[in-house]
Amino acid sequence: MHYKEVKGILSAKNGINLYRGCTHGCIYCDSRSACYRMDHDFEDVEVKRNAPALLEDALRRKRNRCMIGTGAMCDPYLPLEKTELLTRRCLELICRYGFGFSVITKSDLVLRDLDLLKRINEKTKCVVQMTLTTYEEDVCRILEPNVCVTARRAEVLNILRDEGIPTVVWLCPILPFINDTEENLKGILQYCFEAKVKGIICFGMGVTLREGDREYFYKKLDQHFPGMKERYIRTFGNSYSCGSPKHASLMKLFHAECEKQGVLHSPDAVFAYLNGFEDKQSGKQMTLF
């Protein structure tokens, strides 16, 4: 971990990333890719120490309230957040200034901030997005080794359901020849439907690989799935998109089951929901993206 003073924190699309790098150790993580030009080791997380001050200045200048999102590039609930408190401090500001909030995480640490999530959701909209990829716990511990397992993330979704916080699940990536099975998909969907998630984001059954990400992924395949790297190379070569041979049948099942349960299941529909700012005091909703 190291500290950095940054020049800006709020993106043009109202996203914030408070940390850079990650210690979750997920073997497929796209954020390792060389195209992001990280100038430090991925596990040596950059802590953007002045982020709360920059965010407060940005929120003060905003002419209209909107949804503020975090977690697209780095999980805001890394273990170091327990002591650094950047996410909590930014949540306090978002709540104070009346903005909505959306977060993507794999961590149960999000429950620490349940008080703030509920306060935001009383005035506008607060959505917790949780990534679920692997129903089988032993496989999950290999693919996502330093973060709570899928069953615990499902418990978090159930707690948020009971507390009135809307949730969305990211069902990706699904790794060809590893967790691209009907059993895996049905297990994750069961968790989602029990938690009454608002929507599920799935771009397809497969994984994307590029320089930086690919090398780490292949190293972990050699470590945990002997012979799998060679199978990937034979099947996909150097392709960026590595689609599951079971893509069509699994996606048909995914859409059909979500339709039955009334769960949003097209990315466009889910993102429209996530991006729509709601003023619960006036009963109005505005889509700002």
VOMIDO-66935 format. One record per residue (C-alpha): residue number from 0; z, x, y. Coordinates in steps of 0.1 Angstrom, whole numbers, padded with zeros to 4 digits. Example, Ala and Ser with C-alpha at 12.3 -4.5 7.8 and 13.67 -1.06 7.14 Angstrom:
<nodes>
(0 (0078 0123 -0045)) (1 (0071 0137 -0011)) 
</nodes>
This chain:
<nodes>
(0 (0000 0000 0000)) (1 (-0008 0012 0035)) (2 (-0007 -0004 0070)) (3 (-0035 -0009 0094)) (4 (-0039 -0023 0129)) (5 (-0071 -0044 0129)) (6 (-0091 -0056 0159)) (7 (-0097 -0092 0147)) (8 (-0084 -0116 0120)) (9 (-0102 -0150 0124)) (10 (-0138 -0151 0112)) (11 (-0165 -0172 0127)) (12 (-0160 -0197 0099)) (13 (-0122 -0198 0105)) (14 (-0112 -0177 0076)) (15 (-0085 -0150 0075)) (16 (-0079 -0122 0051)) (17 (-0045 -0107 0056)) (18 (-0047 -0080 0030)) (19 (-0076 -0058 0017)) (20 (-0076 -0048 -0019)) (21 (-0056 -0063 -0048)) (22 (-0032 -0055 -0076)) (23 (-0039 -0085 -0098)) (24 (-0061 -0063 -0120)) (25 (-0086 -0091 -0129)) (26 (-0114 -0073 -0149)) (27 (-0143 -0092 -0133)) (28 (-0133 -0091 -0096)) (29 (-0163 -0091 -0073)) (30 (-0142 -0078 -0044)) (31 (-0144 -0043 -0060)) (32 (-0181 -0043 -0053)) (33 (-0194 -0013 -0034)) (34 (-0212 -0035 -0009)) (35 (-0179 -0044 0008)) (36 (-0175 -0007 0018)) (37 (-0138 -0004 0011)) (38 (-0127 0031 0022)) (39 (-0095 0032 0001)) (40 (-0086 0027 -0035)) (41 (-0088 -0010 -0045)) (42 (-0052 -0011 -0057)) (43 (-0040 0007 -0025)) (44 (-0038 -0026 -0006)) (45 (-0044 -0025 0031)) (46 (-0018 -0046 0050)) (47 (-0031 -0059 0083)) (48 (0002 -0056 0101)) (49 (-0009 -0071 0134)) (50 (-0026 -0101 0118)) (51 (0000 -0128 0129)) (52 (-0003 -0117 0165)) (53 (-0041 -0118 0164)) (54 (-0041 -0152 0147)) (55 (-0017 -0167 0173)) (56 (-0040 -0155 0201)) (57 (-0071 -0169 0183)) (58 (-0054 -0203 0177)) (59 (-0043 -0206 0213)) (60 (-0079 -0200 0224)) (61 (-0094 -0226 0200)) (62 (-0107 -0257 0219)) (63 (-0106 -0279 0187)) (64 (-0083 -0278 0158)) (65 (-0099 -0272 0124)) (66 (-0091 -0260 0089)) (67 (-0080 -0223 0085)) (68 (-0088 -0208 0052)) (69 (-0076 -0177 0033)) (70 (-0080 -0161 -0001)) (71 (-0118 -0157 -0002)) (72 (-0117 -0119 -0005)) (73 (-0081 -0112 -0013)) (74 (-0052 -0132 -0027)) (75 (-0027 -0138 0001)) (76 (0001 -0141 -0024)) (77 (0000 -0106 -0039)) (78 (0035 -0094 -0050)) (79 (0038 -0074 -0018)) (80 (0037 -0106 0002)) (81 (0073 -0112 -0010)) (82 (0084 -0085 0015)) (83 (0056 -0082 0040)) (84 (0055 -0120 0047)) (85 (0022 -0119 0065)) (86 (0010 -0151 0048)) (87 (0042 -0170 0056)) (88 (0042 -0159 0092)) (89 (0006 -0170 0096)) (90 (0014 -0203 0079)) (91 (0042 -0209 0105)) (92 (0016 -0204 0133)) (93 (-0009 -0227 0117)) (94 (0018 -0253 0114)) (95 (0030 -0248 0149)) (96 (-0004 -0252 0165)) (97 (-0014 -0282 0144)) (98 (-0043 -0267 0123)) (99 (-0051 -0275 0088)) (100 (-0049 -0250 0060)) (101 (-0066 -0241 0028)) (102 (-0057 -0212 0004)) (103 (-0072 -0197 -0028)) (104 (-0047 -0180 -0051)) (105 (-0038 -0172 -0087)) (106 (-0001 -0168 -0079)) (107 (0029 -0190 -0083)) (108 (0044 -0173 -0052)) (109 (0026 -0200 -0032)) (110 (0055 -0223 -0041)) (111 (0078 -0202 -0019)) (112 (0060 -0217 0011)) (113 (0061 -0253 -0001)) (114 (0082 -0263 0029)) (115 (0054 -0251 0053)) (116 (0026 -0265 0031)) (117 (0043 -0300 0032)) (118 (0048 -0298 0070)) (119 (0012 -0290 0076)) (120 (0001 -0317 0052)) (121 (0022 -0343 0070)) (122 (0002 -0337 0102)) (123 (-0032 -0328 0089)) (124 (-0045 -0315 0056)) (125 (-0032 -0286 0035)) (126 (-0051 -0278 0002)) (127 (-0040 -0253 -0024)) (128 (-0069 -0240 -0045)) (129 (-0060 -0224 -0078)) (130 (-0083 -0203 -0099)) (131 (-0083 -0211 -0136)) (132 (-0107 -0193 -0160)) (133 (-0090 -0190 -0194)) (134 (-0071 -0215 -0214)) (135 (-0060 -0191 -0242)) (136 (-0030 -0172 -0229)) (137 (-0036 -0139 -0248)) (138 (-0071 -0137 -0234)) (139 (-0059 -0146 -0199)) (140 (-0034 -0117 -0200)) (141 (-0064 -0093 -0207)) (142 (-0087 -0108 -0181)) (143 (-0061 -0113 -0154)) (144 (-0033 -0089 -0164)) (145 (-0010 -0088 -0134)) (146 (-0008 -0124 -0123)) (147 (0009 -0155 -0138)) (148 (-0009 -0169 -0168)) (149 (-0030 -0201 -0168)) (150 (-0002 -0223 -0181)) (151 (0021 -0213 -0152)) (152 (-0007 -0219 -0127)) (153 (-0011 -0254 -0142)) (154 (0026 -0260 -0137)) (155 (0022 -0250 -0101)) (156 (-0006 -0276 -0098)) (157 (0017 -0302 -0112)) (158 (0044 -0294 -0088)) (159 (0020 -0296 -0059)) (160 (0008 -0329 -0072)) (161 (0044 -0342 -0072)) (162 (0049 -0329 -0037)) (163 (0018 -0347 -0024)) (164 (-0002 -0315 -0017)) (165 (-0039 -0319 -0027)) (166 (-0054 -0292 -0049)) (167 (-0087 -0279 -0060)) (168 (-0095 -0256 -0089)) (169 (-0120 -0228 -0090)) (170 (-0134 -0227 -0126)) (171 (-0150 -0193 -0124)) (172 (-0160 -0169 -0136)) (173 (-0166 -0179 -0172)) (174 (-0175 -0147 -0191)) (175 (-0204 -0148 -0216)) (176 (-0193 -0142 -0252)) (177 (-0156 -0141 -0242)) (178 (-0144 -0174 -0228)) (179 (-0176 -0195 -0226)) (180 (-0165 -0219 -0253)) (181 (-0161 -0257 -0254)) (182 (-0125 -0253 -0264)) (183 (-0118 -0232 -0233)) (184 (-0135 -0256 -0210)) (185 (-0118 -0286 -0224)) (186 (-0084 -0269 -0221)) (187 (-0089 -0260 -0185)) (188 (-0102 -0295 -0177)) (189 (-0072 -0310 -0194)) (190 (-0049 -0290 -0170)) (191 (-0070 -0301 -0140)) (192 (-0070 -0338 -0149)) (193 (-0033 -0339 -0156)) (194 (-0026 -0323 -0122)) (195 (-0049 -0349 -0106)) (196 (-0069 -0322 -0087)) (197 (-0092 -0334 -0060)) (198 (-0121 -0313 -0071)) (199 (-0133 -0285 -0093)) (200 (-0156 -0257 -0080)) (201 (-0180 -0244 -0107)) (202 (-0212 -0226 -0098)) (203 (-0222 -0222 -0135)) (204 (-0211 -0207 -0167)) (205 (-0214 -0169 -0163)) (206 (-0203 -0140 -0142)) (207 (-0219 -0118 -0114)) (208 (-0219 -0081 -0116)) (209 (-0229 -0054 -0091)) (210 (-0222 -0018 -0083)) (211 (-0185 -0011 -0083)) (212 (-0175 -0043 -0100)) (213 (-0198 -0036 -0130)) (214 (-0184 -0002 -0138)) (215 (-0148 -0014 -0138)) (216 (-0157 -0045 -0158)) (217 (-0175 -0024 -0185)) (218 (-0146 0001 -0186)) (219 (-0122 -0028 -0194)) (220 (-0146 -0043 -0219)) (221 (-0146 -0010 -0238)) (222 (-0108 -0010 -0237)) (223 (-0102 -0046 -0249)) (224 (-0135 -0058 -0265)) (225 (-0151 -0029 -0283)) (226 (-0189 -0034 -0285)) (227 (-0190 -0061 -0258)) (228 (-0203 -0037 -0231)) (229 (-0233 -0029 -0253)) (230 (-0239 -0066 -0259)) (231 (-0239 -0073 -0221)) (232 (-0263 -0044 -0215)) (233 (-0287 -0057 -0242)) (234 (-0285 -0092 -0229)) (235 (-0285 -0088 -0192)) (236 (-0296 -0053 -0184)) (237 (-0287 -0046 -0147)) (238 (-0290 -0083 -0136)) (239 (-0267 -0094 -0109)) (240 (-0263 -0129 -0125)) (241 (-0251 -0129 -0161)) (242 (-0254 -0165 -0173)) (243 (-0238 -0178 -0205)) (244 (-0263 -0188 -0232)) (245 (-0242 -0219 -0234)) (246 (-0246 -0227 -0197)) (247 (-0265 -0260 -0201)) (248 (-0243 -0276 -0227)) (249 (-0210 -0265 -0210)) (250 (-0222 -0277 -0176)) (251 (-0232 -0310 -0191)) (252 (-0198 -0314 -0205)) (253 (-0181 -0303 -0173)) (254 (-0200 -0328 -0151)) (255 (-0196 -0357 -0175)) (256 (-0158 -0352 -0179)) (257 (-0153 -0348 -0141)) (258 (-0173 -0379 -0135)) (259 (-0152 -0399 -0159)) (260 (-0120 -0388 -0141)) (261 (-0133 -0393 -0106)) (262 (-0129 -0356 -0097)) (263 (-0153 -0340 -0072)) (264 (-0175 -0316 -0092)) (265 (-0205 -0305 -0071)) (266 (-0197 -0274 -0049)) (267 (-0212 -0292 -0018)) (268 (-0189 -0322 -0022)) (269 (-0158 -0300 -0027)) (270 (-0166 -0278 0002)) (271 (-0172 -0308 0024)) (272 (-0137 -0320 0015)) (273 (-0122 -0286 0021)) (274 (-0138 -0281 0054)) (275 (-0131 -0315 0069)) (276 (-0102 -0314 0093)) (277 (-0080 -0345 0093)) (278 (-0057 -0357 0120)) (279 (-0033 -0379 0101)) (280 (-0016 -0391 0133)) (281 (-0048 -0406 0146)) (282 (-0063 -0413 0112)) (283 (-0095 -0394 0121)) (284 (-0114 -0369 0100)) (285 (-0139 -0344 0114)) (286 (-0162 -0321 0095)) (287 (-0165 -0289 0115)) (288 (-0187 -0268 0093)) 
</nodes>
